[in-house]
Amino acid sequence: MTEQSAKTTTTGGRKHRLPVRMLVAASIGNAIEWYDWTIYATFSIYFATQIFPAGNEALALLSTFATYALAFFFRPLGGFLLGRFADLHGRRTAMFLTIMLMAGGSLVIAILPTFEMVGWLAPILLVLARIAQGMSLGGEVSNASAYLGEVAPPSRRGRYSSFFYISTGTAVLLASLLGALLTGVLDQGQLASWGWRIPFLVGGLIGFFGLWLRRTIPETEQFEENKKKAQELKNPLLTTLREHPKAVAQLVGFTLLSTLCYYTFFSALTPFAVKSRGADAGNVFLALSIATALFVLLQYPMGALSDRIGRKPQLLVWSAATAVLIVPLSSLIGPGFGNLLVVFGVGLALYTAMTSIAPAIMSELFPTEVRGLGIGAWYNLTVAVFGGTAPLVIQALSEAGASQAFFWYVAGGAVIAFLTILTLPETKGTVLR
């Protein structure tokens, strides 16, 4: 899409008109992906002993988190295969495939038989469903990011990119509100026996709605103009390392912190606060819901700010503030709604400096013919290593009585990200390669 077709202008200086329907359709797959991944982490404390042997609750929970982490290691494979598919056959076609995989996996989990009914077949089916979702998410993030970057006018790429996490935050907010509702109206026994299935069923149904919505989005002009280059590439993954090694290193450096922030605040802290710090589950869900609403509201203003002041200053503030504040914030986790609101609110408000421009930053690193693959493979490999293991790491450290070490781990990641961001060129207003 050209800049002229993406906006309405007049000689009187009428404001840019965002193609909202197209941006929502492009972003909704990512929303559904993260909704499903969030409810898996947040409801794991209820269904762990349904799918795994109930004799040892701690072992069942660890097994559930290990399945969560395992699925992440299929994200790089999904990012590679579906990213390459998108570079060859189009962003739109690839995004149809990813949303079908995610919705199908969610519905399978919703109707899973329990361990008591079918024995080890239950966890096997869970693993297979999560593998499908892991591959789907690996492709969805890279392809939706590339799509948003390619359809955006250069001067407004930050604004267009903000829709990526507006949709994600809205979906996570839905998951959090649903968690608050279910924990409020169902008792522990009901949640463990059948209540945990409801969010997965909802996720599957939303997925099929997203599939219907995406039927109208056009393919990007950048893909159409460069698909022949992509078809002529041999060993495209090696091409990203050989011709764009700095871009790969930069992507890994700032994604490391981004994924740790995401899984710390949206996933890992919920079971950690309840199980390890004695927080009330309802208070945790409510605090997360309010903070997530703030997260959504800040996306567009922060995206617009990056179009004005640049990407780099925004990212430097985010990484530096996270390095300084994450450990003090962790000391507030525990009983009491106010403290929880501060933890989630401050953490997620800072995180918007990154999330609002993530598609723009990643799209600006690679040329069109390897953009889907370059983002898909290296972004997802980093997320698998650091994000997929976050709930498992925090749970294991809690069991060992060293939960505070996790937050120093995040602070260390923030320092690495800060040093990486210093090497980035400023890209606001530039034309994609």
ABEGO torsion letter per residue (X at the ends): XBAAAABBBBAAGBBBBBBAAAAAAAAAAAAAAAAAAAAAAAAAAAAAAAABBAABAAAAAAAAAAAAAAAAAAAAAAAAAAAAAAAAAEAAAAAAAAAAAAAAAAAAAAABBBAAAAEAAAAAAAAAAAAAAAAAAAAAAAAAAAAAAAABBAAAAAAAAAAAAAAAAAAAAAAAAAAAAAAAABBAAAAAAAAAAAAAAAAAAAAAAAAAAAAABBBBAAAAAAAAAAAABBGAAAAAAAAAAAAAAAAAAAAAAAAAAAAAAAAAAAAAAAAAAGBBAAAAAAAAAAAAAAAAAAAAAAAAAAAAAEAAAAAAAAAAAAAAAAAAAAAABEBEAAAAAAAAAAAAAAAAAAAAAAAAAAAAABBAAAAAAAAAAAAAAAAAAAAAAAAAAAAAAAAAGAAAAAAAAAAAAAAAAAAAAAABBBABGBBBX
